[in-house]
């Protein structure tokens, strides 16, 4: 696999996985939750954050796999994970806006 193709693949997967918790009511997109009575959403915000946290590591695992297939995987320090974690949260912003900040018309 080419280096630029692997880079764009990781970016596209990161954008999709960052918005996944906010765009559906299933956990990880395929585990349905029971509907709660009297609530507009079936998933609590904490569940969405936990799902976002797990999907961050899934994307990181994919990136590590692709990096190791291309060549040597470089060791990372805590700064790398802090920056990529913040970037993942920024990528999740469109889904958050659609879920919680967009005014719904009835």
C-alpha positions as CSV (number, residue, x, y, z in Angstrom):
1,X,0.0,0.0,0.0
2,X,1.3,3.5,-0.9
3,X,2.1,5.9,1.9
4,X,-0.3,8.6,0.8
5,X,-3.1,6.1,0.3
6,X,-2.6,4.8,3.8
7,X,-2.5,8.3,5.2
8,X,-5.8,9.3,3.5
9,X,-7.3,6.0,4.6
10,X,-6.5,6.7,8.2
11,X,-7.9,10.3,7.9
12,X,-11.1,9.1,6.3
13,X,-11.6,6.3,8.9
14,X,-10.9,8.8,11.7
15,X,-13.5,11.2,10.4
16,X,-16.1,8.5,10.1
17,X,-15.4,6.9,13.4
18,X,-15.2,10.2,15.3
19,X,-18.8,11.1,14.1
20,X,-20.2,7.5,14.5
21,X,-21.2,7.9,18.2
22,X,-23.2,11.0,17.5
23,X,-24.9,10.0,14.3
24,X,-26.8,6.9,15.4
25,X,-28.4,5.4,18.5
26,X,-26.6,2.0,18.3
27,X,-23.4,1.3,20.2
28,X,-20.5,1.1,17.7
29,X,-23.1,1.4,14.9
30,X,-24.5,-2.1,15.2
31,X,-25.4,-3.0,18.9
32,X,-28.9,-1.7,19.4
33,X,-29.9,-0.2,22.8
34,X,-33.3,-0.4,24.4
35,X,-35.3,2.7,24.1
36,X,-35.7,4.7,27.3
37,X,-39.2,6.0,28.2
38,X,-39.6,9.7,28.1
39,X,-36.2,10.4,26.5
40,X,-35.4,11.9,23.1
41,X,-32.2,9.8,22.8
42,X,-31.6,6.2,23.8
43,X,-27.9,6.6,24.3
44,X,-26.6,8.7,27.2
45,X,-23.9,11.2,26.6
46,X,-21.4,9.2,28.7
47,X,-22.0,6.2,26.5
48,X,-21.2,8.3,23.5
49,X,-18.0,9.6,25.1
50,X,-16.9,6.0,26.0
51,X,-17.6,4.9,22.5
52,X,-15.6,7.9,21.2
53,X,-12.7,6.8,23.5
54,X,-12.7,3.2,22.2
55,X,-13.0,4.2,18.6
56,X,-9.9,6.5,19.0
57,X,-7.9,3.5,19.9
58,X,-9.4,1.5,17.1
59,X,-8.2,4.2,14.6
60,X,-4.8,4.3,16.3
61,X,-4.5,0.5,16.0
62,X,-5.3,0.8,12.3
63,X,-2.7,3.5,11.9
64,X,-0.1,1.5,13.7
65,X,-0.9,-1.6,11.5
66,X,-0.6,0.4,8.3
67,X,2.6,2.1,9.6
68,X,4.2,-1.2,10.5
69,X,3.3,-2.7,7.0
70,X,5.0,0.3,5.2
71,X,8.1,0.3,7.3
72,X,9.2,0.6,10.9
73,X,6.7,1.8,13.4
74,X,8.1,4.7,15.4
75,X,7.8,4.8,19.2
76,X,5.4,7.6,20.4
77,X,5.4,9.5,23.7
78,X,2.5,11.0,25.6
79,X,2.6,14.2,23.6
80,X,1.6,12.3,20.4
81,X,-1.4,10.7,22.1
82,X,-2.5,14.1,23.6
83,X,-2.4,15.8,20.2
84,X,-4.1,13.0,18.3
85,X,-6.8,12.7,21.0
86,X,-7.5,16.4,20.7
87,X,-7.6,16.1,16.9
88,X,-10.0,13.1,17.2
89,X,-12.4,15.2,19.4
90,X,-12.2,18.1,16.9
91,X,-13.1,15.6,14.1
92,X,-16.1,14.6,16.2
93,X,-17.4,18.2,16.4
94,X,-19.8,18.0,13.3
95,X,-21.6,15.0,14.7
96,X,-21.8,16.6,18.1
97,X,-23.4,19.8,16.5
98,X,-25.9,17.7,14.6
99,X,-26.9,15.7,17.6
100,X,-27.0,18.4,20.4
101,X,-26.8,21.9,19.0
102,X,-28.9,21.8,15.8
103,X,-32.4,23.2,16.4
104,X,-35.0,20.6,15.6
105,X,-38.2,21.6,13.9
106,X,-41.3,19.6,14.9
